[in-house]
Amino acid sequence: MPSYYLTTPIYYVNDKPHIGHAYTTLACDVLARFKRLDGFDVKFLTGTDEHGQKVEKSAQECGVDPQGFTDEVSQNFRDLTGQLNFSNTDFIRTTETRHKETCQMIWQEMLNAGHIYLDKYAGWYAVRDEAYYAETEIVDGKAPTGAPVEWVEEPSYFFRLSAFQDRLLELYEKNPDFVGPSSRLNEVKSFVKSGLRDLSVSRTSFSWGIPVPNDENHIMYVWLDALTNYITAVGYGKDDPEYQQFWPADLHMVGKDILRFHAIYWPAFLMALDAPLPKRVYAHGWWTNEGQKISKSLGNVIDPVNLAETYGLDQMRYFLMREVPFGNDGDFSHQAMVHRMNGDLANDLGNLCQRVLSMVFKNCEAAIPLRPNALHDADQKILNDAYALLEKNRQFYDKQQFHEALKAIWDVIGDANRYVDEMAPWALRKTDAARMADVLWVLCEVIRVVAILLQPLMPQSMSRLLDQIGIDADKRDFTYVSADVSLAGGQPLSKPEPVFPRFIEDEQGA
């Protein structure tokens, strides 16, 4: 069985989870579920980043010690995985012993190989970003992200990042898919070409972090600590079979604000360790709320759990993956959400399923019609289009073009609705009952294929739909998206229940 390893960034625990965290993990969850259905052994990692000055400050403000603070906030992120039906196979915390041991091991390896040296740091630092910035990046006393910066001077160990500039540029040239989307790769190349400075990788001005081996005055810079989680989780340096099986990672999914760390620092660290590099880093965009930038000060932070409770979990999952081209920025609005729910889900897919299954229930003795002996050209065309969706979806998923995969599926759903109208099975019932049965079989088969392919995105809803048409639980993976294993027919059908009811404003008190 082929292996597939994908990761979310580990989320910083200075606040509770919001829509941005849910969005990144959802994208990984959809991809992980897709790969499992396609026969892969998937490792799907998420977790929390719990060290650094920002966490230490947040804990102080709450009047608790940092460990107690991170225990509580990390649990919020762990709870979110259950609340939003995420299927991660591991959850890592940077305060775990396994992680501290790996960080200290790789520090020693880098030090012994001459990639780390002791000097002193003087420059601009943003606590909010846990990042250093060059003088040329500071505008009106702030970092490019808008975070306030402060001048920091302290002894520091440095990683010889500058020594990897040419190797990094060679990596990008030889592997144009290393960073996605392509516009982001251009940003990364431009930054590296402008010249890399050695990177400060330790701090002495606060204490909440992983101690530097053999130097108790220093703790590791939070990004060296954080990025290491991806190899900690597969047992780097411990002769762990998981490392052999899953490393290098197939995909690191990140927000665009942390691309630099993942596409420049992380591969350089791995080069210093002579370790294989991840195959791909993908940076997605940000969400706004009703056209406004999301911020705590505006009070418009979107709680993903509240979103799921208001609109439905699978409906929320669908909206977030369909509404904007993945990789671009997107705007959440109530109106857009309702439009997708009532248009795409209730009208297009829901109505197709309800009208077809209701006709089968009423006119075919409450059983799926038997597979036809012969098919008309129109029947064969829509079936071929449905079966072709799997290969199209594979290509889109491997490029993280979730919206394109869904558009392709909805094109077939639209064609199926037109096929119903053109074939008019309600009229055939009176003139050619056998042809009516064949038409309804074709439609049930299209619904079966579409439901199997939509499982990664809407697992609960598609499970209910596949139950309704009598598909055995062990016949729902992608090996069953084929004419060779099409519906035999004859399965009894219970009275159909709508899978996607319309969203009614008044009932929600909206």
N, C-alpha and C positions, 0 to 999 in steps of 0.2 A: 504494500500500500504506500503510495507516495505521501510525503510529509509536507506540511505547510505551517509556517510559524509567522504569526502577525501580532503586532503590539499596538496598544494605545500609548500615548505619553503617560508617564505617571503624574497624577494630578496633585497640584500643590495644596497642602492642607491648611491654608490660612483662612479658608472660608468654606461654606457649604456648596454642594454641587449645583451647577446651573446648566442652562441649555447648551452652552459650548462643550462642557464635559460630556453631556449625554449624546451630542451630535457625533463627536469623534468615536465614542465607544459604539454607538449604533452602527456607524459605517463599518467598523471592524466586525461587529456581530453579524451583520448581513453578509459580509464576505466570508466569515468563518462558517456560517451555516451553509452558504452556497458550496464552499469547498468540501464540507463533510458530505453533503448530498451528492457531490461529484466524485466521491471515493477517496478523499484525502484524510490522512490522520492529522488533525489540526491541533496545534497548540496556540491558544489565544490568551495573551497576557494583558492584564491591566493592573493598576495599583496606585499607590500614593507616595509622593515625594515629601519627606517629613523633616528635612534638616534645613538649616540656613537662618540668616538673620531675621528674615520676615516672620518665620514661624516663632522664633524666640521672642520677637516683639509682640506678636499676637497673643502668645501665651501669657506674657507679662501683663498685657492689657486686661486679660481675663482673670488674672490673679491665680493662675495655676502653673504647675511646672510643665515644661515642654513635652515630656513624655505623656503625661496625663492629657494634655491638650490634643496631641496627635492621635492618641488612642481613640478619643471621642470623635474627632473630625474624620479620621480615616474610616471609622465604622459607617459614617454617612455615605461615603463613596461605595463601600462594600454593599450596603443596603440597596443603593441605587441599582446595582447589577440585577438584584432580584426583582425590584419594583418595575423595571423596564424590560424584564425578560431577556437579559443579556446572557450569552452562553460561554463566557470566559472560562478557561480551564485552570487558570492560576490567578492569584491576586498577591502582588508583592508589596511589602512596605520597606522603605529604606532604613527603618529602625530595627529590622530583623537581623538576627545573628548571621544568617547565611549571607546577607548582603554586606554587612560590615567586613566579614572575612574575605569576601571576593574583592572589595574595594582596596583593602589593605594589601592583598596579594598582588593586584595589578599595579598598585603604587610602587611596591618593591621591585616588580619586574621592570617598570619604566625607569625607576631610579638606577637600578643596576645596569641598564642598557644605555644610560647617559641621556635619557630623554627628559629628565627632570633635574633642575638645579636650584640652589638657594640664592636669592637676591632680595631686593626690596621693591615694593610696588608704590607708585605714586600716580594717581590718576582719578578719573571720574567714575563713580560707581552708583548704580541705581538699586536701592534695596528692593523696590517693588519687583524689578525684573531679575534680581540676583545676577546682574550683568555689568560688565565693564564697558565703557564707551570711550572712543578716541575723541580728542578735542574737536576734530572736524565734524563729529556727529552731534555735538551739543548745540541746540538752538534755544535761545532765550532761557538758558539755565536748565534745560530739560533734555532727556534722551529722545531719540526718534519716536519712541512709543508714547511720549508725553509724560513719562515718569520723572519725578524730580531726581536730581543727581547730587551727590555730595563728593567732596574731594577727600580721597583716602590715601594715607601714607602709612605703610606698615611693612615689616619683613614678610616675604612671601616666597614660596617655591614657585617655579615657572616650568611650564611644559614647552618644549621647543617646537611650537606650532609652525614657526617660520620655516623650519627645515622640511616641512611637508607640502609646501606650496606647489611645487612642480608635480609631485605625485598626485595631489588632489586634482589639479587641472587635467592631468593625463587620465585620471579616473573618469572625469566628466566627459572628456572627448571620446573615450573608448566605450563608455556606457551612457549614452544619451537618455536612457530610461531610468538612470539611477535616481533622479529627482523628477517628480511629477507635481503638477502639470508642467509642461515645457517652459512656460513663462517664468516659473519659479527657478528652474535650472539656470536660466539666464541671469537672474538676480544673484544666485550663489556664485556663478563663474565670475561675474563682475566684481563681487566683493573680494574673492580670492585673488583675482588679477591685480586689484588695487594694492596688494601687499599685505601679508599676514605678519602680525607681531606675536611674539611669544606670549603665552596665556598664563596669567596668574592662577594657580591651582590650590592655593591654601590661604587661610585667614587666621589672624591672631587676635582680632578685636572683639570676637565673641566666641562662645564655646559650644553652641549646639550644632554638632556635626560629628563626623567620623574622625577619630584622632589619626594624625599622620604617624605611621610607624616610626618608632625611635625618636620622635620629636614632640614631646607633650605640649609644647607651646602652640602648635599648629593643628588646625582641623582642615579637612579637605573642602575645597571649593564645591559648592552644592552641585554644579553641573557635572563635574567629574564623578561625583557620587551618584547623581541621578541617572546619567546615561548608562552607567555600568549595570543597572538593573536588568537590562535586556539579556546580558550574558550570565548574570547571577542566576536568573530563573531557569536556565538550562544547565547549570552546574559547571560553569567554566572552571578549568583547572582542577577538577575533582574526579577526573576519569568517569564522568557521568555519561551513561548511554544517551541521555536526552541531548547532551551537547553534540554528540556525533550525529544524532538523528535530525535535530532541528536547526542547528547553526550552520550557515548564516541565516538570519531571519529573511523571510520572503518580503516582508513589508513592515516598515515603521510608519504608522499613520500619526500625523501631527497637525497642529494648527499652524497657520502661516507665521505667527509671531515667534515660533521656536524652531523655525527651519534652519537657521544658521548653526545652531548647536548640533542638530542632527545630521546636516549635510556637510559640515566642515569639521567641527571639533570631534565628533564621534568617529568618523572614518579615520581621522588622524590618530586618535587614541588607539584604534584597532591596528592601524599600520605599525604603530610603535610596539604593539604586542605581537606583531607577525600573525595576527588572527584574521580569518576571512571577514570580508566586509559584507554588510547587509546588501540584499539585491536591489532594494528600492525604498526611497523615502517619499511619502506623498503628503503635501501640505494643502489642507482645505481652507476655505474662507471663513469669515465671521458672519454672525447673524446680527441684524438690527431688529428692533421691536417697533412695529408700526412706523417705520421710517426713521426712528431715533436710535442713536448709539445706545447700547445697553450699558448702564452703570448703576452702581448702588446709590450714588448721589441723586440720580433722577428717579430712583425707586421703580425702575422698569425692568428689573432682572426677571427673567422667565424661569419659573420652577418647572422642570420637566415632569415631575410627578404630578403636579397640579394640571399640567397640559394633558397628560394621559387620562387623568380622572375626568376632565372636562369633555374631551373629544373621543376618548377611546385609545387604548394603547396602540393597536395596530394601525389605526387611522393616523395617529401622530407619527409613527414610524414611517408610514407611506409618505406623508406630507414632507417630512424632513429630507427624505431621499429623492423625492420627485420634483419639488417646487423649484429648485435652482440647479443649474449645471454644477455637479460636484467639483469643488475646487474654487468656484466663484463665491463672492459674498452673497448673502441672501437676507431677505426681510421677512420676518414673521408678522402676519396680520391675521386677525380673526376672520376677516372676509375671505382671504386667500385660503385659509384652512377649511372653511365651510364650503367654498367653491370646489376644492379637491374632494372633500368628503361626499358632497351631494352630486357632483359631476362625475368624476372618475370612478369613485367607489360605489355609490348608490345607483346612479343612472346607468353607467357603462357596464361595469362588471356585475354589480348586484342585480340589476334588472335583467341582464342576459341570463344569469343563473336562475333567477326566480321564474322568469317566463318559460324557459326551456324545461326546467325540472317540474314545474306545475303542469305543463302540457303532457310530459311523460307520465306523471302521476295520474292525471285524469284520463288519458287516452291510450295508455299502454299497459293497463292493468297493474299500475303502480310498480313497474319494473323497467330497468334500462332495456331498450330494444336490443335485439341480437345484432352482432356485427353483420353488415350487409355482404352479400356475395359479390356484388358489383357496385362500383361507385361512378357517379357522374363526374364530369370534368370540374364542375364547381365544387363538388364535395372534395375531390382529390386536391384541388388547389388550396383550400383553406386548411386541410389537414397537413399538407406539405409545409405550409407557412408556419403552422403551429409547431411541428417537429423541428423546423429549422431554427426556432427560437433558442434552443439549447446552445448551439454553437455560437450564435450571435451573442448570447448572454455571457458565455465563457470569455469571449474577446473583450466585451465591455467591462466585465468584472475585473479582469486582469489589468485593465487600465484605470480602475476605480471610476468608471463612467456609469455610475448606478442609474442616473437619470436617463441615459441612452438605453440601458437594458430595459427599464420600465416603459419607455416610449415604444420600444419594439413590441413588447407584450401588449401594450394598449392598442397598437395598430391592429393586431390580430383580434383583440376584443371588439374593436370597431367593425372590422370586417365580418366578424361572427354575428354582430347585431344586424348588419346589412344583409347577410345571408339569410337570417331568420325572416326578414321582411320580404326578400325576393322569393324565397321558397314557400312562404306562407303555409306552414304546416297545418294551421287551423282550417284552411280551405282544402288541403289535401285529405284531411280526415274524412271529408264527404266524397271525394272523387277518387282517391288512390291511397288507401290506408297503409299499404306496404311501403310506398314512397315516403309517406309521412314518417313512418318508423325509421326509415333509413336516414332521413334528414335529422331527426331528433337524436339518432345514434351519433351522427357526425358532430352535432353540437355538444353532446355529452362528452365525446372524446376530446374536443377542443377545450372544454371546461376542465377536464381532468388534467390535460397537459399544462394549461395556464396555472391551475391551482398548485401543481407540483413545483413549477418554476417560481411561483410567488411565495413559497414557504419561507425562504430566508428572510424576506421582508415582513411578512404578516403571518407568523407561524400559528398563532391561535386561530385566526379567522380561516386560514387555509386548511387547518386540521378539521375544523367543523365542516367545511365545504366537501373535503374528501370523504369525511364520514358520511355525509348525505348521499354521495353517489356510490357508496359501498366499496371504497378502495381500501384494501387491507393495509394495516400499518407498516408492514414490511415490503410494501410495493409502492413506496412514495419517493424513492431516491431517483437520481437522474438516469439510471439504467432503464427506467420505465418510460422515458420520453422517447418513444420510438413506435413506428408502425408495427414492429414485430411483436410488441407486447400491448397492443391496443385493447380497449375494452372488449371482452367477449360478449358482454351483455347478459341479461337475465337476472342481474342483482336486484333484489327488492328495494323499493324506494319508499321511505316514509314521507309524510306530507312535508314538502319543502318549507324551511324557515328562512327568512331573509338573513343573509350574513352581514350586509351593510345597510342598516336602516338609515333613512335620511336624518340629518341633523335639523331639529326643529328649534328655532330660536326661543319661542315662548316657553317651551318645556325646560330650557336651561336657565331661564330667568335673565337671558342676555338682552 
